[in-house]
Every structure is written in structure tokens, then in C-alpha cells.
Amino acid sequence: MFGKRRKAFLVSAALVGGALLMTACQDTEDGAAPSASATDVPAADVSGADAAGSDASKGADKGAEQGADKGSDAKDGGSAEGSGADAGDGTKVPVQQACGANDISWSTRSESQAGGYILIMAKAKQGITCILPAALPTVAFGSDGTEAGPAEQSVGDPVTLSGATTAYAGVNPKTTNTDGGKELDSIIVGVGNEDPDPVSLEVGTITVDKPVVTNWHTAPADAVPSA
């Protein structure tokens, strides 16, 4: 009798012990998941997040750059549209430049009036608009640079050259009644003494002695020089 009761007790104890062991194992397994570190994210997931952040950063940088470019374009456009001189009514007009010898197409011809003289003709080159100042053209002769003096008492008006507009100046190479003078076949013409690009114009054989030149005129009849 005692043996049967002992056997039953041992069986009961074994069952209880097994149940306790299973409970402990289950608790251990259930607690394993929470103990995992939050940083144990798979490498692929981490790199994916970094790539997404990098793409977002690049997108923001590109947007800022495009915005800056558009702002720069708008500023440049505004500057170009606002250039020029104020016409007095809020509008802008182009600022015209002074003529230089290299802005002009030059030609000459001999005239017989007033004892003979050389008519200089000046037209702006294609696409150029410029102003001949209210001053004598600079006309020089020979290697010694003899310059023509004024043939008129006062300075004329400035002349704007553009398109078919032509300006005229008359040169009398010899104003003396003597037989002296220099024999030359060309003259040097510039727009003022400071013109960096004077031109040499063929005029045929002339005798030069105390030459004179008129102001610029818009009609050839007004450019006849007198001594």
C-alpha cells in the first residue's frame, strides 16, 4: 500500500516538475523578443533609410539651386530692360556713341568750286549709329603731320550718322597764292585729335600749303571751304 502511494507521489512530482520546466522555458522564449536591441535593424533596412534621406537632401538642394537660377535670370532681365538714358517720361532710350574713324565708311571727290577743294564724305557703317561732334574733323597732310585749320568762324552742329545719312566736310589744301607747297596724294582723317584709328584717304596729287577744313555738314553745298 505504501509502495503504491509512493509511486503515485513520484509520478505526481514528475508531472509537476515537467510543468514547471515547460513554464520556465516558455517564459524564457517569450522574454527573448523584448530583450532584442532596437538597433538590431537589418543592414539593408538601414542603408535604405540613408538612401531615402540622401535623395530627399539632393532634391532640396536641386530645388534651391533652380530657384536661385531663376532669381538671377529675372534680375539680369530687369537690368537689361532698364538700361539706357531717361527720356524724361519714365521711358528709356538707347545711349548713342560718338563716332570714331573706324565706325565710318569714308570717300572723297575733287570739286572745282572756290578754286578747287576736296569733299570728304562720311557714312556710318552698316548697323552703326553714332554722332560726329560739333568740332572740326582732323585732317593731316604728309609725314610731318601738317593739320588743316578752320575754314569757318564758328563750330557747327553735331551730326548723327545712321543708315543713308551722310556728313560732308570740305578741305582746301592750298590757301596761299605762292608757288610753294608740298606735293601729296593722300590725306589722313580722324574724328578729333584723340581718334585712335585715323584713316588715310587717296585724293590724287595735290599741293598743300596752309590747308583749311570746314565743319561737318549734312548738305555738300554747305561744305565749300573759303580761305
Secondary structure, 3 states (H helix, E strand, C coil): CHHHHHHHHHHHHHHHHHHHHHHHHHHHHHHHHHHCCCCCCCHHHHHHHHHHHHHHHHHHHHHHHHHHHHHHHHHHHHHHHCCCEECCCCCEECCCEECCHHHEEEEEEEECHHHCEEEEEEEECCCCCEEECCCCCEEEECCCCEECEECCCCCCCCEEECCCCEEEEEEECECCCCCCCEEEEEEEEECCCCCCCCEEEEEEEEEEECCEECCCECCHHHHCCCC
